[in-house]
Amino acid sequence: MAWLILTNGSALDCPDDVIYRYKGAGGCPDISMKDEIKECIVVDSDDDDYDYDCEDKVVCLFDEVVSIFLNEAADGGCIRPIPALLGDGQSLDLFKLYWVVRKRGGFDLVNGFWNFVAKELGLDLRFSPSVKLIYMKYLYELEKLMKICSDEKLRKELHQCDGNLSFSMLELEMQFRSLLSLIG
């Protein structure tokens, strides 16, 4: 199987049916339709009202999307081990890495500042090059595809921006659902 090719973006219109496919396949069994989770909006994990159930749903969807991406890459002869390991054998949480880079504006804005990313992940600064390499090998293609999906939603005026460029867990969940329906 090759990397996904978007033709007219029409698959972005109906992401919710992916829930039914993954419930039966053992993935994310507690995820409900978007109408049932619309209260699941999180801006910052430091808030007292932080919704950990919402984060669990998003992390589960993220893991499924990354798994599909990595399986497709493996079909092409590019095998990526899970978990992603730093130089000392310590595993790196791919969701946290993705979230930190996304929160800071994506790869293009973070590039050159990987020390800050490593620090925010609680890692020693000597791991900065490894963090960048892992992001490039595991998550950069996902970021580019998420950008395509986000741009498509903006064109269709379905995207709601809160004005401060922060992304909610709900938005991530909806984007991951869209991706799963496209590549599933």
MOZI-V678499 format. One record per backbone hydrogen bond with DSSP energy under -1.0 kcal/mol. NH is the residue of the N-H (numbers start at 0). CO is the residue of the C=O. Records with the same first field share a line. If there is no record, write none. Layout:
NH->CO / CO
This chain:
11->8
12->9
17->14
18->15
20->16
21->17
22->18
23->19
26->21
30->27
35->32
39->36
40->38
46->43
49->46
54->50
55->51
56->52
57->53
58->54
59->55
60->56
61->57
62->58
63->59
64->60
65->61
66->62
67->63
68->64
69->65
70->66
71->67
72->68
73->69
74->70
75->71
76->73
77->72
85->89
88->85
91->83
96->92
97->93
98->94
99->95
100->96
101->97
102->98
103->99
104->101
105->100
109->105
110->106
112->109
116->112
117->113
118->114
119->115
120->116
121->118
122->117
126->123
127->124
130->126
131->127
132->128
133->129
134->130
135->131
136->132
137->133
138->134
139->134
142->138
143->139
144->140
145->141
146->142
147->143
148->144
149->145
150->146
151->147
152->148
153->149
154->150
155->151
156->153
157->152
171->167
172->168
173->169
174->170
175->171
176->172
177->173
178->174
179->175
180->176
181->177
182->178
183->179
